[in-house]
């Protein structure tokens, strides 16, 4: 498994835990990335941002596969239910 981080530079990055090297840079947020989590069932990366979106990323390709929009302010929290994989 890789380590995943989010940053004020608007990116999500995946890291090799053995070498410490950046494996992929996931770009698409228009604001600070406030946090990330890994989906427990699919391994997809879920990020939240001050750009008022939640994004789901394919960690293998680095592609954004879904964008959730609708908040009037930045998103500061998101949870993935461990047993069902539902994003809340």
C-alpha positions as CSV (number, residue, x, y, z in Angstrom):
1,X,0.0,0.0,0.0
2,X,1.0,3.5,-0.7
3,X,0.8,6.6,1.6
4,X,-1.6,9.3,0.4
5,X,-1.3,13.1,1.3
6,X,-3.2,16.3,0.5
7,X,-1.7,19.7,0.4
8,X,-2.3,23.5,0.2
9,X,-0.6,23.3,-3.3
10,X,-4.0,21.8,-4.5
11,X,-2.6,18.3,-5.1
12,X,-3.1,14.9,-3.7
13,X,0.0,12.7,-3.8
14,X,0.7,9.0,-3.4
15,X,4.0,7.9,-1.9
16,X,6.0,4.7,-1.8
17,X,6.5,3.9,1.9
18,X,9.7,2.0,1.2
19,X,11.6,4.7,-0.8
20,X,9.7,7.8,0.3
21,X,9.4,8.8,-3.3
22,X,6.3,10.4,-4.8
23,X,4.5,7.9,-7.1
24,X,1.7,10.0,-8.5
25,X,0.5,13.6,-8.4
26,X,-3.3,13.8,-8.6
27,X,-4.4,17.2,-9.9
28,X,-7.8,18.7,-10.3
29,X,-8.7,20.6,-7.1
30,X,-9.0,24.4,-7.5
31,X,-8.3,25.0,-3.8
32,X,-6.4,23.7,-0.8
33,X,-6.8,20.0,-0.2
34,X,-8.1,19.8,3.4
35,X,-7.8,16.0,3.7
36,X,-7.7,12.6,2.1
37,X,-8.8,9.1,2.9
38,X,-8.6,5.7,1.2
39,X,-11.8,3.9,0.4
40,X,-11.6,0.6,2.4
41,X,-13.3,-1.5,-0.2
42,X,-12.0,-0.1,-3.5
43,X,-8.7,1.5,-2.6
44,X,-9.8,4.7,-4.3
45,X,-8.6,8.0,-2.9
46,X,-11.3,10.4,-1.6
47,X,-10.2,14.0,-1.2
48,X,-11.9,17.1,0.2
49,X,-11.0,20.7,-0.6
50,X,-11.6,24.4,0.0
51,X,-12.9,24.4,-3.6
52,X,-16.2,23.0,-2.2
53,X,-15.8,19.6,-3.8
54,X,-15.1,16.0,-2.8
55,X,-13.3,14.0,-5.5
56,X,-12.7,10.3,-5.9
57,X,-9.5,9.3,-7.6
58,X,-8.2,6.1,-9.2
59,X,-4.8,5.6,-7.4
60,X,-3.5,3.5,-10.3
61,X,-4.1,6.0,-13.1
62,X,-4.2,9.2,-11.1
63,X,-7.5,10.1,-12.8
64,X,-10.4,11.8,-11.0
65,X,-13.3,9.4,-11.5
66,X,-16.1,11.4,-9.7
67,X,-16.7,14.9,-8.4
68,X,-19.2,15.7,-5.7
69,X,-20.3,19.4,-5.7
70,X,-22.9,21.4,-3.8
71,X,-21.3,22.8,-0.7
72,X,-21.4,26.6,-0.4
73,X,-18.1,26.6,1.5
74,X,-15.0,24.4,1.5
75,X,-15.3,20.8,2.5
76,X,-13.6,20.0,5.8
77,X,-14.7,16.5,6.5
78,X,-15.8,13.3,4.7
79,X,-16.2,9.8,6.0
80,X,-16.3,6.4,4.2
81,X,-18.3,3.8,6.1
82,X,-15.9,0.8,6.6
83,X,-18.4,-2.0,6.1
84,X,-20.5,-0.6,3.2
85,X,-18.0,1.8,1.6
86,X,-20.7,4.5,1.5
87,X,-19.3,8.0,1.4
88,X,-21.0,10.3,3.9
